[in-house]
Amino acid sequence: MSGRILMTDGVDLKELAVDRTSASVKSGSGGMKLVSRYLIPVGIIAGFVAVVGWSLKDYFVSTISVEVIKVSTESTGATVSGKALFRASGWVEPRPTPIRVAALAEGVVEQLLVVEDQEIKANQPVVTLIKEDAQLELESAQAAVKVAAAETRSATAVLAAARTDFEQPVKLRAELATADSQLAAIETRLSNLPFEIITARANSTFATEDFQSKKDAGDVIPAIELKEAEAKATTAKTKLQELENQTPLLENEREALRQRVSALETKLELNNDAKRVLAEAEANQAATMARETQANVKLAEGELKLKRMTVVAPSDGRVLKLMVSPGSHLSGGPGHQGVHDGGVAITMYDPAKLQVRADVRFQDVPRVFLNQEVLLESDVLLEPVKGRVMYLNPEADIQKNILEVKVEVLNPPGILKPQMLMNITFLSSNEAGSENTGSITRIFVPDELVIREQDGTFIWVADVSTNTAVRQRIVTSSQTSGEEIEVTDGLNISSRIIVSPPSDLTDGTRVSIK
């Protein structure tokens, strides 16, 4: 045999023998075969099992069965510029403020001539006050005017006389003329006195000599003649002495009269008394004229007060509120701002000038700008009304976390009244300037499902994409539709509201929708 073992069927058995020399080389590739033959298939199978298990987890995890409803929607067509940014609620106010019709005079209300919401015209009477006291004051003022006018006429007459005396001082001139005449008489007397003394001396000498001669004659001359001669001599002597004594007296009197004449001339030149009287007359006339003016002012006040016993509307408008009733006391004057004003009879407003005070949340304030176009909606309106942002309130409300925005109502319909609640949709600006006809969708939910707490307003919503319950924060407005309330933020038309949520329901709980 040539070293090969042959079987009878012709098979070479040597080929079936194992080559031991290459065993170590083959053992190195065995590990790779283990990974490829076992681990990879096992990993693939495990991943498949995991995917299948995750997809079937809902069948193994416990869920809460809930009933859901769709939100109610209402679409409002309107021609607007731009798209809706956000919504807010607010109420209607007179623009810029209510008109306070005040009684300008104090009094007691006699009669109300208008009712609330009545349309009134400018200068139309709205309230009458009891006017008897005002009528008496007017009559007293009229009498005072007559007295003052009479005093003025009297003062004017006195002034005219004083001015005449000042311009033509007749009295002083008469006194001066009298003094001059007296001085002239004295001077004449003094000039004649020497001659009278000579005559008196001659008469005295003659009478003395006659008496002496008769005395010397003795008994020839009757005693009676002697006595008569003696008397004549004594009289002549006395007359002479009198004339001689008059000279210094007359000279003193002349000096006095000269001084008086000089004083009267000075007085006439200065005329101080007439000046003083004239000044006093002028002052008295001015005072009486001032008193007459005061009396006329009092008369005008009395007429005005009587006129103000009827309170009239300052402008066209509509009565907002009656502030008084018959028998009420009105203090009159400007009064004080506040809930109650003692001088205000009624408040009114102009229906063509209305505004809306919108409560805008802080997060929406950056999207508000001046002259921004808004849409105003209310249950009383058949269609939305356009508005325009006038200004933002300079002070925020930290309790409600809102900022008040004043919106002008453009062409307000007559049905709008102050304090009506409104929904305000703020629109973006349309740069192209074109108008787009779109619809504003309003969302409503049952009011009984809304949870109102101190930290916010919530509602349970079913997330159909994850089959979980979500405690959704929402913002509601004052608008209602039957038993439903409008939600302005937090929901959309695809939201599903959980009806009668279980007490143990928590945020994120898995739910199954019936």
Protein Blocks (a to p, Z undefined) as FASTA:
>chain_A
ZZiacdfkopafklmpccfklmmmmmmmmmmmmmmmmmmmmmmmmmmmmmmmmmmmmmmp
ccdddddddddddddddddedjdfbdcdddddddfbdcddddfbdcddfbdcbdehiacd
ehiafbdcdfklmmmmmmmmmmmmmmmmmmmmmmmmmmmmmmmmmmmcfklmmmmmmmmm
mmmmmmmmmmmmmmmmmmmmmmmmmmmmmmmmmmmnommpcfklmmmmmmmmmmmmmmmm
mmmmmmmmmmmmmmmmmmmmmmmmmmmmnommmmmmmmmmmmmmmmmmmmmmmmmmmmmm
mmmmmmmmpccdfbdcddfbdcbdehiacebhjbjadjbdfkbmbdcddfklccdddddd
fklmmmgcehiacddddfkbmbdcddddfbdcfbdcfklopacdddddehiafkbcghia
cddddddddfkopacddddddddddfklpccdfkbccdddddfklopacdddddddfbde
hjaccdfbhpafkbccdehiafklcehiacddZZ
